[in-house]
């Protein structure tokens, strides 16, 4: 089940952020960051982003709102940049 969620998450993550960006992030991850890459891809993208009920644009907007509220300018910039390039 975990591998299925990871693969589903990888597919969604690549579709939203771009395959080059995602593949580069995974390739550049050291051992400790690889665990984070796997967890994020499986849980966030493979579980949360794959649920029925919301379109990807709505999920993206909610993500932007959360990043703004959490004062995460780097993550906000990256998500905004990647999602607007893909729109």
GROMACS elastic network, one bead per residue, 0.5 to 0.9 nm:
[ bonds ]
;  ai    aj funct       b0    kb
    1     4     6  0.51218   500
    1     5     6  0.62648   500
    1     6     6  0.86299   500
    2     5     6  0.51119   500
    2     6     6  0.61362   500
    2     7     6  0.86767   500
    2    42     6  0.70082   500
    2    43     6  0.89278   500
    3     7     6  0.61604   500
    3     8     6  0.85365   500
    3    42     6  0.78830   500
    4     7     6  0.51821   500
    4     8     6  0.60870   500
    4     9     6  0.83868   500
    4    42     6  0.84090   500
    4    46     6  0.81022   500
    5     8     6  0.50845   500
    5     9     6  0.58752   500
    5    10     6  0.84336   500
    5    41     6  0.81086   500
    5    42     6  0.51868   500
    5    43     6  0.73991   500
    5    45     6  0.82142   500
    5    47     6  0.63360   500
    5    50     6  0.89349   500
    6    10     6  0.59973   500
    6    11     6  0.85944   500
    6    38     6  0.70739   500
    6    39     6  0.82384   500
    6    40     6  0.88350   500
    6    41     6  0.57691   500
    6    43     6  0.77005   500
    6    45     6  0.79623   500
    6    46     6  0.56564   500
    6    47     6  0.85436   500
    7    10     6  0.50212   500
    7    11     6  0.62539   500
    7    12     6  0.87186   500
    7    41     6  0.82365   500
    7    42     6  0.75760   500
    7    46     6  0.72273   500
    8    11     6  0.51980   500
    8    12     6  0.63349   500
    8    13     6  0.85560   500
    8    41     6  0.85222   500
    8    42     6  0.77494   500
    8    45     6  0.75761   500
    8    46     6  0.50646   500
    8    47     6  0.82662   500
    8    50     6  0.75777   500
    9    12     6  0.51338   500
    9    13     6  0.58530   500
    9    14     6  0.83892   500
    9    40     6  0.85028   500
    9    41     6  0.50999   500
    9    42     6  0.54714   500
    9    43     6  0.77208   500
    9    44     6  0.74518   500
    9    47     6  0.70968   500
    9    48     6  0.89091   500
    9    49     6  0.76039   500
    9    50     6  0.74126   500
   10    13     6  0.50686   500
   10    14     6  0.60181   500
   10    15     6  0.85080   500
   10    22     6  0.81577   500
   10    41     6  0.59346   500
   10    42     6  0.76722   500
   10    45     6  0.71296   500
   10    46     6  0.71101   500
   11    14     6  0.53014   500
   11    15     6  0.62467   500
   11    16     6  0.87849   500
   11    19     6  0.86732   500
   11    45     6  0.86249   500
   11    46     6  0.83744   500
   12    15     6  0.50134   500
   12    16     6  0.61534   500
   12    17     6  0.84601   500
   12    41     6  0.89157   500
   12    45     6  0.64101   500
   12    46     6  0.73187   500
   12    49     6  0.74732   500
   12    50     6  0.75666   500
   13    16     6  0.52299   500
   13    17     6  0.58157   500
   13    18     6  0.73350   500
   13    19     6  0.78687   500
   13    22     6  0.70520   500
   13    41     6  0.72183   500
   13    45     6  0.61273   500
   13    46     6  0.83807   500
   13    49     6  0.87158   500
   14    17     6  0.53526   500
   14    20     6  0.78736   500
   14    21     6  0.78110   500
   14    22     6  0.59652   500
   14    23     6  0.80721   500
   15    18     6  0.56032   500
   15    19     6  0.69233   500
   15    86     6  0.81473   500
   16    19     6  0.86202   500
   16    56     6  0.80630   500
   16    60     6  0.87247   500
   16    82     6  0.74679   500
   16    83     6  0.61496   500
   16    86     6  0.68760   500
   16    87     6  0.88344   500
   17    20     6  0.84678   500
   17    21     6  0.66350   500
   17    22     6  0.68369   500
   17    78     6  0.89584   500
   17    79     6  0.74178   500
   17    81     6  0.88200   500
   17    82     6  0.51231   500
   17    83     6  0.59988   500
   17    85     6  0.85300   500
   17    86     6  0.71999   500
   18    21     6  0.55450   500
   18    22     6  0.63724   500
   18    23     6  0.86033   500
   18    82     6  0.71195   500
   18    83     6  0.84977   500
   18    85     6  0.88181   500
   18    86     6  0.72851   500
   19    22     6  0.52000   500
   19    23     6  0.58197   500
   19    24     6  0.82658   500
   20    23     6  0.52798   500
   20    24     6  0.59404   500
   20    25     6  0.85052   500
   21    24     6  0.52405   500
   21    25     6  0.61834   500
   21    26     6  0.87685   500
   21    82     6  0.85382   500
   22    25     6  0.51010   500
   22    26     6  0.63019   500
   22    27     6  0.85809   500
   23    26     6  0.51838   500
   23    27     6  0.60018   500
   23    28     6  0.85433   500
   24    27     6  0.50057   500
   24    28     6  0.59989   500
   24    29     6  0.85258   500
   25    28     6  0.53728   500
   25    29     6  0.62777   500
   25    37     6  0.80149   500
   26    29     6  0.53002   500
   26    30     6  0.87465   500
   26    33     6  0.85997   500
   26    34     6  0.68866   500
   26    37     6  0.65358   500
   26    38     6  0.86565   500
   27    30     6  0.83641   500
   27    34     6  0.88206   500
   28    33     6  0.88238   500
   28    34     6  0.87547   500
   29    32     6  0.76504   500
   29    33     6  0.51340   500
   29    34     6  0.52232   500
   29    35     6  0.88172   500
   29    36     6  0.88824   500
   29    37     6  0.76192   500
   30    33     6  0.52769   500
   30    34     6  0.58747   500
   30    35     6  0.88704   500
   31    34     6  0.51778   500
   31    35     6  0.68879   500
   32    35     6  0.56259   500
   32    36     6  0.70455   500
   33    37     6  0.61576   500
   33    38     6  0.86135   500
   34    38     6  0.60748   500
   34    39     6  0.84623   500
   35    38     6  0.51630   500
   35    39     6  0.61088   500
   35    40     6  0.85284   500
   36    39     6  0.50626   500
   36    40     6  0.59326   500
   36    41     6  0.83423   500
   37    40     6  0.52581   500
   37    41     6  0.59746   500
   37    42     6  0.84263   500
   38    41     6  0.52136   500
   38    42     6  0.59637   500
   38    43     6  0.83431   500
   39    42     6  0.52217   500
   39    43     6  0.57429   500
   39    44     6  0.76310   500
   40    43     6  0.54544   500
   40    44     6  0.51748   500
   40    45     6  0.67081   500
   40    46     6  0.84253   500
   41    44     6  0.58510   500
   41    45     6  0.50486   500
   41    46     6  0.60613   500
   41    47     6  0.86101   500
   42    45     6  0.59056   500
   42    47     6  0.64180   500
   42    48     6  0.89467   500
   43    46     6  0.55427   500
   43    48     6  0.65731   500
   43    49     6  0.87174   500
   44    47     6  0.56842   500
   44    48     6  0.50909   500
   44    49     6  0.63295   500
   44    50     6  0.87736   500
   45    48     6  0.57683   500
   45    50     6  0.66337   500
   46    49     6  0.61494   500
   46    50     6  0.56999   500
   46    51     6  0.84965   500
   47    50     6  0.55095   500
   47    51     6  0.65020   500
   48    51     6  0.56207   500
   49    52     6  0.84486   500
   49    54     6  0.85972   500
   49    56     6  0.74507   500
   49    59     6  0.72473   500
   50    56     6  0.89798   500
   51    54     6  0.76274   500
   52    55     6  0.81875   500
   54    57     6  0.81388   500
   54    58     6  0.61472   500
   54    59     6  0.64982   500
   55    58     6  0.53089   500
   55    59     6  0.64169   500
   55    60     6  0.86835   500
   56    60     6  0.59962   500
   56    61     6  0.85240   500
   57    60     6  0.50239   500
   57    61     6  0.61670   500
   57    62     6  0.86615   500
   57    83     6  0.88154   500
   58    61     6  0.50462   500
   58    62     6  0.62099   500
   58    63     6  0.85355   500
   59    62     6  0.51129   500
   59    63     6  0.61179   500
   59    64     6  0.86570   500
   60    64     6  0.62040   500
   60    65     6  0.86324   500
   60    79     6  0.81189   500
   60    80     6  0.85736   500
   60    83     6  0.77408   500
   61    64     6  0.50737   500
   61    65     6  0.62404   500
   61    66     6  0.86831   500
   62    65     6  0.50060   500
   62    66     6  0.61629   500
   62    67     6  0.85934   500
   63    66     6  0.50913   500
   63    67     6  0.61187   500
   63    68     6  0.85112   500
   63    76     6  0.84223   500
   63    79     6  0.83116   500
   64    67     6  0.51552   500
   64    68     6  0.61203   500
   64    69     6  0.86183   500
   64    75     6  0.88416   500
   64    76     6  0.60933   500
   64    79     6  0.72822   500
   64    80     6  0.72067   500
   65    68     6  0.51029   500
   65    69     6  0.61734   500
   65    70     6  0.85975   500
   65    76     6  0.87623   500
   66    69     6  0.50323   500
   66    70     6  0.60265   500
   66    71     6  0.84855   500
   66    72     6  0.87572   500
   66    76     6  0.89162   500
   67    70     6  0.50636   500
   67    71     6  0.60774   500
   67    72     6  0.52555   500
   67    73     6  0.73306   500
   67    75     6  0.69031   500
   67    76     6  0.55937   500
   68    71     6  0.50922   500
   68    72     6  0.62181   500
   68    73     6  0.71393   500
   68    76     6  0.67084   500
   69    72     6  0.78801   500
   70    73     6  0.88138   500
   71    76     6  0.84857   500
   72    75     6  0.55664   500
   72    76     6  0.59744   500
   72    77     6  0.85964   500
   73    77     6  0.59457   500
   73    78     6  0.84895   500
   74    77     6  0.51743   500
   74    78     6  0.61791   500
   74    79     6  0.86187   500
   75    78     6  0.50731   500
   75    79     6  0.60296   500
   75    80     6  0.83852   500
   76    79     6  0.52900   500
   76    80     6  0.59694   500
   76    81     6  0.83493   500
   77    80     6  0.51982   500
   77    81     6  0.58623   500
   77    82     6  0.84227   500
   78    81     6  0.51574   500
   78    82     6  0.60099   500
   78    83     6  0.84168   500
   79    82     6  0.52763   500
   79    83     6  0.59384   500
   79    84     6  0.83672   500
   80    83     6  0.53373   500
   80    84     6  0.59577   500
   80    85     6  0.84259   500
   81    84     6  0.54481   500
   81    85     6  0.61829   500
   81    86     6  0.87629   500
   82    85     6  0.52476   500
   82    86     6  0.63897   500
   82    87     6  0.88419   500
   83    86     6  0.51235   500
   83    87     6  0.61703   500
   84    87     6  0.50902   500
